[in-house]
Amino acid sequence: MTPSLRWRLVVPVKEAHLAKTRLVTPSQLSRPGLARAMALDTLESVCRALTPGDVITVTSDEVVRHAADSMGAVVVADPGGGLNPAVQAGIGEAVRGATPRSGTADLGVAVLLGDLPALRPGDLLAALAECARHDRAVVPDLMGTGTVLLTGTRGALPEPHFGEGSAHRHAELATVLTPDLPRLRQDVDDRAGLAAATALGLGPRTTSFLAQDQDRRAASSAIEKS
């Protein structure tokens, strides 16, 4: 990573009841609860990788707001209207918050989606180091269709076009990077994604949340055998 480059990173997080509508959870587990757990594991890894004050969480989910605040992240209210307006609000805060300290010449702005429960701090730092070599960069998910990380140096982040097929849209504006970082690139939109992330090793909140299903199955089995 360029030594003088300071990263400010935006993590948009939907209100839990609106998040991950395609994800069918195991057994009777709460989908909103699982979405929150994954987002908070992602956010914690980001705050361990970067200075927490350079992490901007855009959300209107009260649980996530309180958790992000306790981690030291900057919290911005979701303006509504979908993912891209939320990202834009975060980018605005990232640039405004950096100007008094360093201006935009030495500023890297990044957007990371909050559904990466296997992410580790080192994965993010390695990806940002590679992204720092490019004015604009996009890292697709492992399927190659979605975007997990979008970056711009000197404050010049590409116009965000998140949503289905976003990697192709961002590729028209940025250099496509495919680092060998599966824990960074494995997002979770459905059961297959959750299984793949589980195989890579989930963060503590997601692990604990999913353990409820294992405990329930064990209890049910014990009742049946009694």
C-alpha positions in Angstrom: 0.0 0.0 0.0 1.3 3.5 -0.7 2.7 4.7 2.6 1.0 8.1 2.4 -2.4 6.7 1.3 -5.1 6.9 4.0 -8.1 4.7 3.4 -11.6 5.6 4.5 -14.0 2.7 4.0 -17.8 2.7 3.7 -19.8 -0.3 4.9 -23.6 0.0 4.0 -25.8 -2.2 6.1 -29.6 -2.5 5.5 -32.1 -2.7 8.2 -32.1 -6.3 9.2 -35.7 -7.1 8.3 -35.0 -5.9 4.7 -31.7 -7.7 4.3 -30.9 -11.0 2.6 -34.4 -11.8 1.4 -33.0 -14.6 -0.8 -31.3 -16.3 2.1 -33.2 -19.3 3.5 -31.9 -19.8 7.0 -31.3 -23.2 8.7 -34.3 -24.5 10.7 -36.2 -21.8 12.5 -33.4 -19.3 12.8 -34.2 -15.6 12.2 -33.1 -14.2 8.8 -32.8 -10.7 10.2 -30.7 -12.0 13.1 -28.4 -13.9 10.7 -28.0 -10.8 8.5 -27.1 -8.7 11.5 -24.5 -11.2 12.7 -22.8 -11.3 9.3 -22.8 -7.5 9.1 -21.3 -7.1 12.5 -18.6 -9.7 11.9 -17.7 -7.9 8.7 -17.7 -4.6 10.4 -15.5 -5.8 13.3 -12.9 -7.2 10.8 -12.9 -3.8 9.0 -12.4 -1.9 12.3 -9.5 -4.2 13.2 -7.9 -3.6 9.8 -8.3 0.2 9.7 -8.5 3.0 12.2 -12.1 2.7 13.4 -12.7 6.4 12.9 -12.0 5.9 9.2 -14.8 3.3 8.9 -18.2 4.8 7.9 -21.2 2.6 8.6 -24.4 3.7 6.7 -27.4 2.2 8.4 -30.7 2.8 10.0 -30.7 -0.5 11.9 -30.5 0.4 15.6 -28.6 -2.7 16.6 -26.0 -2.2 14.0 -25.8 1.5 14.8 -25.1 0.9 18.5 -22.5 -1.8 17.7 -20.7 0.3 15.1 -20.6 3.2 17.5 -19.1 1.0 20.2 -16.4 -0.1 17.8 -15.5 3.5 17.1 -16.9 3.7 13.6 -18.6 6.7 12.2 -22.3 6.1 11.8 -24.3 7.8 9.1 -28.1 7.4 8.8 -29.3 5.6 5.7 -31.0 8.2 3.6 -33.4 5.6 2.1 -33.9 4.8 -1.6 -31.8 1.7 -1.7 -28.2 0.6 -1.6 -26.6 3.1 -4.0 -27.9 6.3 -2.2 -26.7 4.7 1.1 -23.2 4.2 -0.5 -23.2 7.8 -1.8 -24.0 9.1 1.6 -21.1 7.2 3.0 -18.7 8.4 0.3 -19.7 12.0 1.0 -18.9 11.5 4.7 -15.7 9.8 3.9 -14.4 12.7 1.8 -15.7 15.4 4.1 -14.2 13.7 7.2 -10.8 13.3 5.5 -10.3 16.9 4.1 -9.2 18.6 7.4 -6.5 16.1 8.0 -5.0 15.3 4.6 -7.2 16.5 1.8 -8.2 14.2 -1.1 -4.7 13.9 -2.7 -3.6 11.2 -0.3 -7.1 9.7 0.2 -8.3 6.3 -0.7 -12.0 5.8 -0.5 -13.5 2.3 -0.5 -16.9 0.6 -0.3 -17.1 -2.9 1.2 -20.5 -4.7 1.4 -21.5 -6.0 4.8 -22.2 -9.7 4.0 -18.6 -11.1 4.3 -18.8 -13.1 7.5 -15.6 -15.0 6.8 -13.5 -11.8 6.3 -10.3 -11.4 8.3 -8.5 -8.1 8.7 -5.5 -9.3 6.8 -7.6 -10.1 3.8 -8.9 -6.6 3.6 -5.4 -5.0 4.0 -4.0 -7.3 1.3 -6.9 -6.3 -1.1 -6.5 -2.6 -0.4 -2.7 -2.8 -1.0 -3.5 -4.2 -4.5 -6.2 -1.6 -5.1 -3.9 1.2 -4.1 -1.9 0.6 -7.3 -4.9 1.7 -9.4 -6.9 5.0 -9.6 -10.1 3.0 -9.5 -10.5 -0.7 -8.8 -13.3 -3.3 -8.4 -13.1 -6.7 -6.7 -15.9 -9.0 -7.8 -17.3 -11.8 -5.6 -16.2 -15.3 -6.3 -19.1 -15.8 -8.7 -17.8 -12.9 -10.7 -21.2 -11.1 -10.9 -21.5 -9.0 -7.7 -19.1 -6.4 -6.2 -17.6 -6.9 -2.8 -15.0 -4.0 -2.9 -15.0 -0.8 -4.9 -12.1 1.7 -4.5 -10.7 4.9 -5.7 -7.5 6.7 -4.9 -7.1 10.5 -4.5 -10.8 10.5 -3.6 -11.9 9.5 -7.1 -14.2 6.6 -6.4 -16.2 5.3 -9.4 -19.9 6.0 -9.5 -21.5 3.2 -7.4 -23.8 0.9 -9.3 -24.4 -1.9 -6.8 -27.1 -4.5 -7.4 -27.4 -7.6 -9.5 -24.7 -7.7 -12.1 -22.8 -4.8 -10.5 -19.3 -6.2 -11.2 -19.9 -5.8 -14.9 -21.1 -2.2 -14.5 -18.2 -1.3 -12.3 -15.7 -2.9 -14.7 -16.6 -0.2 -17.2 -15.3 2.4 -14.7 -12.5 0.6 -12.9 -9.7 -2.0 -13.1 -11.0 -5.5 -12.3 -8.9 -7.2 -9.6 -9.4 -10.9 -8.7 -7.0 -11.5 -5.7 -6.7 -14.9 -4.2 -8.6 -13.9 -1.1 -11.6 -16.2 -0.9 -12.6 -14.9 2.6 -12.9 -11.4 1.2 -14.7 -12.4 -2.0 -17.2 -14.9 -0.5 -20.3 -13.0 0.0 -23.6 -14.5 1.3 -26.8 -14.1 -0.6 -28.2 -17.6 -0.4 -27.7 -21.0 1.3 -24.9 -22.0 -1.0 -23.0 -18.8 -0.2 -23.5 -19.4 3.5 -22.2 -23.0 3.2 -19.1 -21.7 1.3 -18.4 -19.0 3.9 -18.9 -21.6 6.7 -16.2 -23.8 5.1 -13.8 -20.8 5.0 -14.4 -20.1 8.7 -17.1 -17.7 10.0 -16.6 -14.8 12.4 -17.7 -15.2 16.0 -21.1 -13.6 15.8 -22.2 -15.6 12.8 -20.7 -18.8 14.3 -22.6 -18.2 17.6 -25.8 -17.5 15.8 -25.7 -20.6 13.7 -24.8 -22.7 16.7 -28.4 -22.1 17.9 -29.6 -24.3 15.1 -27.1 -27.1 16.2 -28.2 -26.8 19.8 -31.9 -27.0 18.7 -31.2 -30.1 16.6 -29.3 -31.7 19.5 -32.1 -31.0 22.0 -34.7 -32.3 19.5 -32.7 -35.5 19.0 -32.3 -36.0 22.8 -36.1 -35.7 23.3 -36.8 -38.2 20.5 -34.4 -40.7 22.1 -35.8 -40.2 25.6 
